[in-house]
Amino acid sequence: MYLRFIAIAIAIAIGIAIGIAMIFVEIQKIFEQLFVTLSGKFKSA
């Protein structure tokens, strides 16, 4: 009974951790693109 609950809790925790990690990667990509576009604008100006 308890083992099943613990297994489900661990599975949910891993799923959330993977989701957060993916979100952080996406945010990092967006910031890199913004930085590249901003630096490109400064160079052209």
C-alpha positions in Angstrom: 0.0 0.0 0.0 2.6 2.5 1.1 5.1 1.4 -1.5 2.7 2.1 -4.3 2.1 5.6 -2.9 5.8 6.2 -2.6 6.4 5.0 -6.2 3.7 7.3 -7.6 5.1 10.2 -5.6 8.6 9.6 -6.9 7.3 9.3 -10.5 5.4 12.6 -10.2 8.5 14.3 -8.7 10.7 13.0 -11.6 8.1 14.2 -14.1 7.9 17.7 -12.5 11.8 17.9 -12.4 12.0 17.0 -16.1 9.3 19.5 -16.9 11.1 22.3 -15.0 14.5 21.4 -16.6 12.9 21.6 -20.1 11.3 24.9 -19.3 14.7 26.3 -18.1 16.4 25.1 -21.3 13.7 26.8 -23.4 14.1 30.0 -21.4 17.8 29.9 -21.9 17.4 29.5 -25.7 15.0 32.5 -25.8 17.5 34.6 -23.8 20.4 33.6 -26.1 18.3 34.5 -29.2 17.4 37.9 -27.6 21.1 38.5 -26.7 22.2 37.7 -30.3 19.5 40.0 -31.8 20.3 42.8 -29.4 24.1 42.6 -30.0 23.4 42.5 -33.7 21.4 45.6 -33.5 24.1 47.4 -31.5 26.7 46.4 -34.0 24.7 47.6 -37.0 23.8 50.9 -35.3 
